[in-house]
Amino acid sequence: FGHTRFTLGPILLSPSEPLVAGGAAEALEQQIQQLLRAGHSHLVVDLSEVSAIDSVGIRALVRGHSSAQRVNASLRLAAPHANVSEMLTVTRL
């Protein structure tokens, strides 16, 4: 599933495969939850290498965002491909 870079500011998550059922979506969701539980308050998901996303990937992002809000943290999305961006727009994310 890509890599994570720890910095003094936001933590950048960079999945490098489609965020779909049976793939990286579940791993991303788990990683977001672990980082939030560890007290990290600013997460950025770089979607530049994600070529596709399905309902499981969307769910991972929504749950991550909801969890972040509950602990006064932030989860931001960055640089989605056109088809991923379209899916996010259709689902109003």
DRENMAR-709896 format. One line per 2 residues: their letters; for each residue x, y, z of N, C-alpha, C. Coordinates in steps of 0.1 Angstrom, whole numbers, m for minus. Layout:
N
a) X,Y,Z,X,Y,Z,X,Y,Z | ...
This chain:
93
fg) 8,m12,0,0,0,0,9,13,0 | 16,18,m7,23,31,m6,31,33,6
ht) 32,45,10,41,48,21,35,60,29 | 41,61,41,37,72,50,49,80,54
rf) 49,93,53,60,101,57,56,109,70 | 64,108,80,62,115,92,70,128,92
tl) 63,139,95,69,152,95,65,159,107 | 70,171,110,66,179,121,52,185,119
gp) 48,186,106,34,191,103,25,180,100 | 17,181,90,8,171,86,15,158,83
il) 8,147,85,13,133,81,7,131,67 | 16,127,58,12,125,44,10,110,41
ls) m2,106,38,m4,92,34,m5,91,19 | 3,82,13,4,82,m2,0,68,m7
ps) m12,64,m8,m16,51,m14,m11,51,m28 | m7,39,m33,m2,38,m46,m9,28,m55
ep) m21,24,m50,m29,15,m58,m43,18,m57 | m52,13,m65,m66,16,m64,m72,14,m50
lv) m80,23,m46,m87,22,m33,m100,15,m35 | m99,2,m36,m111,m7,m39,m112,m18,m29
ag) m124,m25,m29,m126,m36,m21,m116,m47,m23 | m111,m53,m12,m101,m63,m13,m87,m58,m16
ga) m86,m45,m16,m73,m39,m20,m68,m29,m9 | m63,m18,m13,m57,m8,m4,m67,0,4
ae) m80,m1,1,m90,7,8,m90,3,23 | m91,m9,26,m91,m14,40,m79,m10,47
al) m67,m12,41,m54,m8,47,m54,7,50 | m59,15,40,m58,29,43,m67,33,54
eq) m79,27,55,m88,30,66,m82,26,79 | m76,15,80,m69,11,93,m58,20,96
qi) m50,24,86,m39,33,89,m43,47,94 | m54,52,88,m60,65,93,m64,64,107
qq) m71,53,110,m76,51,124,m65,50,134 | m54,42,130,m43,41,139,m36,54,142
ll) m34,62,131,m27,75,133,m36,84,142 | m49,84,140,m57,93,148,m57,88,163
ra) m57,75,165,m56,70,179,m43,73,185 | m32,75,177,m19,78,182,m18,93,185
gh) m28,101,182,m28,115,185,m24,124,174 | m22,119,162,m19,128,151,m32,136,147
sh) m30,149,145,m42,157,142,m43,163,128 | m33,161,120,m34,166,106,m29,156,97
lv) m39,150,89,m35,139,80,m39,144,66 | m31,141,56,m33,144,42,m32,132,34
vd) m42,128,26,m41,117,17,m38,121,3 | m26,118,m2,m22,122,m15,m28,111,m24
ls) m37,115,m33,m44,105,m42,m38,105,m56 | m26,111,m58,m20,113,m71,m17,100,m78
ev) m14,89,m70,m11,76,m76,m23,66,m75 | m34,71,m71,m46,62,m70,m54,64,m83
sa) m55,53,m91,m61,53,m104,m76,51,m104 | m81,45,m93,m95,42,m92,m100,41,m77
id) m112,43,m75,m118,43,m62,m132,37,m63 | m136,29,m54,m150,23,m54,m157,27,m41
sv) m168,21,m38,m176,25,m26,m168,21,m13 | m160,11,m13,m152,8,m2,m141,18,1
gi) m135,23,m10,m125,34,m9,m132,47,m4 | m143,50,m9,m151,62,m5,m154,60,10
ra) m159,48,14,m162,46,28,m150,48,37 | m138,44,33,m126,46,41,m123,61,43
lv) m125,69,32,m122,83,34,m133,90,42 | m146,86,41,m156,91,49,m154,88,63
rg) m152,75,66,m149,71,80,m137,78,86 | m127,80,78,m115,87,83,m118,101,86
hs) m126,108,77,m129,122,80,m138,123,92 | m148,114,94,m157,114,105,m149,112,118
sa) m140,102,118,m132,100,130,m123,111,133 | m117,118,123,m109,130,125,m117,141,132
qr) m129,143,127,m137,154,133,m140,151,147 | m143,138,151,m146,135,164,m135,138,174
vn) m123,138,170,m111,141,178,m105,154,175 | m113,163,169,m108,176,165,m95,176,157
as) m95,166,148,m83,165,138,m88,168,124 | m79,168,115,m83,171,101,m78,160,92
lr) m86,157,82,m82,147,71,m85,154,58 | m74,157,50,m76,164,37,m72,154,26
la) m78,157,14,m75,149,2,m67,158,m7 | m57,152,m14,m49,161,m23,m46,153,m36
ap) m46,161,m47,m42,157,m60,m48,144,m66 | m62,143,m65,m68,131,m71,m67,131,m87
ha) m66,119,m93,m67,118,m107,m81,122,m111 | m83,125,m124,m96,130,m129,m107,120,m126
nv) m105,107,m129,m116,98,m126,m119,96,m111 | m109,97,m103,m111,97,m88,m118,109,m84
se) m114,121,m89,m120,133,m86,m135,133,m90 | m138,128,m102,m151,127,m106,m160,118,m97
ml) m154,107,m92,m162,99,m83,m164,106,m69 | m154,113,m65,m155,121,m52,m166,132,m54
tv) m167,138,m66,m177,148,m69,m191,142,m69 | m192,131,m76,m205,124,m77,m210,121,m63
tr) m201,117,m54,m206,113,m40,m205,125,m31 | m203,137,m36,m203,149,m29,m193,150,m18
l) m181,145,m21,m170,146,m11,m160,157,m14
